[in-house]
Amino acid sequence: MQTKKLLEYQSTLEKDRDQLLLERGKQTRLASTITEQMSREAQELLQLFGVPFIVAPGEAEAQCASLELGNHTQGVITDDSDIWLFGARTVYKNFFDKKSHVLRYTAPDIRYYFELTREKLIQLALLVGSDYTPGLQGVGPVTALEILAKFSPSDSPNQNYIVESMRRFKNWLAKKNKPDTHLTRKLRNVKLNDDFPNVSVIEAYLKPDINTNVQKLAWGTPDLDGLRRFAANKFGWSQNRVDQTLIPIMKKISQRSDQPTLDMFYKNKVVIPKRPNAVSKRVRTAVDKSKSKRLKEEVSLSESDSD
C-alpha cells in the first residue's frame, strides 16, 4: 500500500514539474526579450518610421506565425526554431547578422526533404525537448525521426492525431519482450512520465495566446523631424548624423510607387539553402520510411474514394 502511494506521489510531482516547466518556458521567453521601457521606445520608433506593428499578448513567434497564416505578412524574421511549431510557412534567419547571408526556409521544403509537418514537429519537440518541455532523456533528433517514422501517420492534422501517435509509442515502449531492433536498443533506458504526451504543451503550440483582431497592415512615411528629435534625445545624435542616415532612405521611398518594404532598409542578400544532401544514413532511412508510409496512405485513400 505504501509503495502504491509513493508511486502516486511521484506521478503527481512529475505532472506538476512538467506544468511548471511549461510555464517557466513561457515566462523566460517573455522576460528575456525586452523591458517595458524598451517596448515603448521600440513602438515609438516604429511609428516614426511608418512601420506597421501590433502588440502580441503572448509569444512574439506565435503572433508572427499567425500574421503569416492570415496572409498579413510574407514571412517571419527570427532565429527561433519554435516558430515552425506555431505554424510559420516562410522564415528568414541571420537577418541581423551583417557577416552572413539571410537564409530563407519554407515549411513545404521541410516537409519535402524530411517529411515533417507542423504537427510532426510538435511531436519532435515532445521527444527531444523545446522551450516548453524537457523532452525525453536519451532521445536525440535522429532517434526522434525514427520514432515518428514508426508511430506517426503521414498526416497528423489535429491535436488528437498528435496525442494518439505519441500514446502508441508510449504503449509500445512499455511492452516487454519487444523484438531486438536498432530502435529498441536505442530506447532501452528511456523512461516516460505518466502524463506523456503532455497535452498542455501541444495546446501551447496549436492554440497560443495571440491577437486575432488584426487590421490590414499598411506602411506609412517616415517622420523625419520626429526621428531627428528621437535620435537626439535617446542617442545624442546630431541632426547632421541623422540626416546622413535617413535622407537617402527617404529619397528611395519617394521613388517607389508601391508600399515600402524591408529591403529598403537592409541590403544583405537572401539565400535559399541548398538541398540537404549531407544527412546520415539513419536520417535518410527514417525519412524514406515516413515517405513510403505517406505514399501508401495516399494510395489507400485514393482507392477508397474511387469505391
ChimeraX attribute file (.defattr): number of C-alpha atoms within 10 A of each C-alpha:
attribute: neighborCount
match mode: 1-to-1
recipient: residues
	/A:1	5
	/A:2	7
	/A:3	8
	/A:4	9
	/A:5	10
	/A:6	11
	/A:7	11
	/A:8	13
	/A:9	12
	/A:10	14
	/A:11	15
	/A:12	14
	/A:13	12
	/A:14	15
	/A:15	17
	/A:16	13
	/A:17	12
	/A:18	21
	/A:19	17
	/A:20	14
	/A:21	17
	/A:22	21
	/A:23	17
	/A:24	15
	/A:25	17
	/A:26	16
	/A:27	13
	/A:28	12
	/A:29	15
	/A:30	14
	/A:31	11
	/A:32	8
	/A:33	10
	/A:34	12
	/A:35	11
	/A:36	9
	/A:37	9
	/A:38	11
	/A:39	13
	/A:40	12
	/A:41	14
	/A:42	13
	/A:43	17
	/A:44	15
	/A:45	18
	/A:46	15
	/A:47	19
	/A:48	19
	/A:49	18
	/A:50	16
	/A:51	18
	/A:52	13
	/A:53	13
	/A:54	14
	/A:55	11
	/A:56	15
	/A:57	12
	/A:58	16
	/A:59	18
	/A:60	18
	/A:61	24
	/A:62	26
	/A:63	24
	/A:64	24
	/A:65	25
	/A:66	21
	/A:67	22
	/A:68	17
	/A:69	17
	/A:70	12
	/A:71	11
	/A:72	16
	/A:73	15
	/A:74	13
	/A:75	20
	/A:76	22
	/A:77	18
	/A:78	17
	/A:79	13
	/A:80	10
	/A:81	13
	/A:82	19
	/A:83	24
	/A:84	23
	/A:85	24
	/A:86	25
	/A:87	22
	/A:88	24
	/A:89	20
	/A:90	21
	/A:91	22
	/A:92	18
	/A:93	20
	/A:94	17
	/A:95	20
	/A:96	14
	/A:97	10
	/A:98	11
	/A:99	9
	/A:100	14
	/A:101	17
	/A:102	22
	/A:103	16
	/A:104	18
	/A:105	18
	/A:106	15
	/A:107	16
	/A:108	14
	/A:109	14
	/A:110	16
	/A:111	16
	/A:112	12
	/A:113	15
	/A:114	18
	/A:115	23
	/A:116	24
	/A:117	21
	/A:118	24
	/A:119	24
	/A:120	24
	/A:121	22
	/A:122	24
	/A:123	27
	/A:124	23
	/A:125	23
	/A:126	23
	/A:127	26
	/A:128	21
	/A:129	18
	/A:130	18
	/A:131	18
	/A:132	24
	/A:133	23
	/A:134	16
	/A:135	21
	/A:136	18
	/A:137	14
	/A:138	14
	/A:139	18
	/A:140	14
	/A:141	14
	/A:142	16
	/A:143	21
	/A:144	21
	/A:145	29
	/A:146	21
	/A:147	21
	/A:148	26
	/A:149	22
	/A:150	17
	/A:151	17
	/A:152	24
	/A:153	18
	/A:154	21
	/A:155	16
	/A:156	18
	/A:157	13
	/A:158	11
	/A:159	15
	/A:160	11
	/A:161	16
	/A:162	22
	/A:163	19
	/A:164	16
	/A:165	20
	/A:166	21
	/A:167	15
	/A:168	14
	/A:169	17
	/A:170	18
	/A:171	9
	/A:172	13
	/A:173	16
	/A:174	12
	/A:175	8
	/A:176	7
	/A:177	6
	/A:178	11
	/A:179	9
	/A:180	8
	/A:181	8
	/A:182	10
	/A:183	14
	/A:184	14
	/A:185	11
	/A:186	12
	/A:187	15
	/A:188	10
	/A:189	10
	/A:190	12
	/A:191	13
	/A:192	13
	/A:193	15
	/A:194	14
	/A:195	14
	/A:196	17
	/A:197	22
	/A:198	18
	/A:199	14
	/A:200	17
	/A:201	22
	/A:202	23
	/A:203	11
	/A:204	18
	/A:205	20
	/A:206	18
	/A:207	13
	/A:208	17
	/A:209	15
	/A:210	19
	/A:211	15
	/A:212	11
	/A:213	6
	/A:214	11
	/A:215	8
	/A:216	9
	/A:217	13
	/A:218	12
	/A:219	16
	/A:220	15
	/A:221	15
	/A:222	19
	/A:223	14
	/A:224	16
	/A:225	12
	/A:226	15
	/A:227	20
	/A:228	19
	/A:229	16
	/A:230	18
	/A:231	16
	/A:232	15
	/A:233	11
	/A:234	9
	/A:235	9
	/A:236	10
	/A:237	14
	/A:238	13
	/A:239	14
	/A:240	9
	/A:241	12
	/A:242	18
	/A:243	16
	/A:244	10
	/A:245	10
	/A:246	17
	/A:247	12
	/A:248	12
	/A:249	14
	/A:250	16
	/A:251	10
	/A:252	13
	/A:253	18
	/A:254	12
	/A:255	8
	/A:256	10
	/A:257	7
	/A:258	9
	/A:259	10
	/A:260	18
	/A:261	12
	/A:262	8
	/A:263	9
	/A:264	12
	/A:265	12
	/A:266	11
	/A:267	12
	/A:268	16
	/A:269	12
	/A:270	15
	/A:271	14
	/A:272	13
	/A:273	10
	/A:274	6
	/A:275	8
	/A:276	8
	/A:277	8
	/A:278	7
	/A:279	8
	/A:280	9
	/A:281	9
	/A:282	13
	/A:283	17
	/A:284	18
	/A:285	14
	/A:286	22
	/A:287	22
	/A:288	16
	/A:289	18
	/A:290	24
	/A:291	20
	/A:292	14
	/A:293	17
	/A:294	17
	/A:295	13
	/A:296	13
	/A:297	15
	/A:298	13
	/A:299	12
	/A:300	12
	/A:301	12
	/A:302	11
	/A:303	10
	/A:304	9
	/A:305	8
	/A:306	7
	/A:307	6
